[in-house]
C-alpha cells in the first residue's frame, strides 16, 4: 500500500485542498498523512470564512513529529497544492528533501495552484515565482491547468504544437511528468475539454465532454487521482485515463445534483469504478 504525505489547505465544510485529496487517495487504498497549511470553515470562494492560516514553521513542526516516528522511509510521495505564501512553500520543499533523503525512490507531485483563465493570478505576490524557481526544480510530477502551464513556461499556447513546446519548457525546469488540465487549444471542440499527460517525450490526450459547472476542489481531486494511479502503474498514459474518467464522473454527478460542492462522498464510486471511460489518444 503506497503512502502519501499531503501538505495542503483544509476546510471543515466542503471539499477543497486536503478535504478533497485525502479522501480521494484513501478511497483508492493509499495511506495518507495530511498536513494542513490552513484550517478554514469553508472555501474562500464563498466570500466569507473563519479560521486561520498556518506558517512554514508549523508545517516543519508537524513533519518533524512524523519523522520522529521513524516512518519517513515508508513515504512514497509528497503531494502539495495551494501555497498561501513562499514561507509555506519552502517548508514543503524542505519536507520533500527530508522524505527523499529517507527514501530516494519517493516522488514529489506539485499541483502549482496559481490562477485560471478568466480569473488571472489569484495567489499572493511571490508565490508564482516560488513555484517556478524553487518548487518545480524539486518536483517529479506537476499538474498545471492551461493558464498555469503558460505562466510557468513563459509562453502563450493556442495550438497542440505550442502546448508540447510549453510542456518541454516546464520539464526542462525539473519535473519529468506533466499533466495539463482544463486544456483548450484550437483543436478542442467547443463542447469538450482536454487533459494532456506528458512523459518521456510522449503526449497522451483525453478529451471529455464539457460540463457547465465550476466547483471547488476539482483540481485537487485530479492531482490526487493522477498521482495515485501513477504510483500504481508508473504510466502517465494509464494515470490520465483513470483520473479523467473519475473526475468527469464526479463532476457529472455534482452537476446533476445542482451542488456547489463536489459530491466526493456521495459519488465516491466514481473514484474506483467510473461510470464512463474515455479514449486515450497519443498525439
Secondary structure, 3 states (H helix, E strand, C coil): CCEEEEEEEEECCCCCEHHHHHHHHHHCCCEEEEEEEEEECCCHHHCCCCEEECCHHHHHHHHHHHHHCCCHHHCCEEEECCCCCHHHHHHHHHHHHHHHHHCCCCEEEECCCCEECCCEECCCCCHHHHHHHHHHHHCCEECCEHHHHHHHHCCCCCCHHHHHHHHHHHHHHCCCEEEEEEECCCCCCCCEEEEEEEECCEEEEEEEECCCCCCECHHHHHHHHHHHHHHHHCCHHHHHHHHHHHHHHHHHHHHHHCCCECCCCCCCHHHHCCCCCCCEEEC
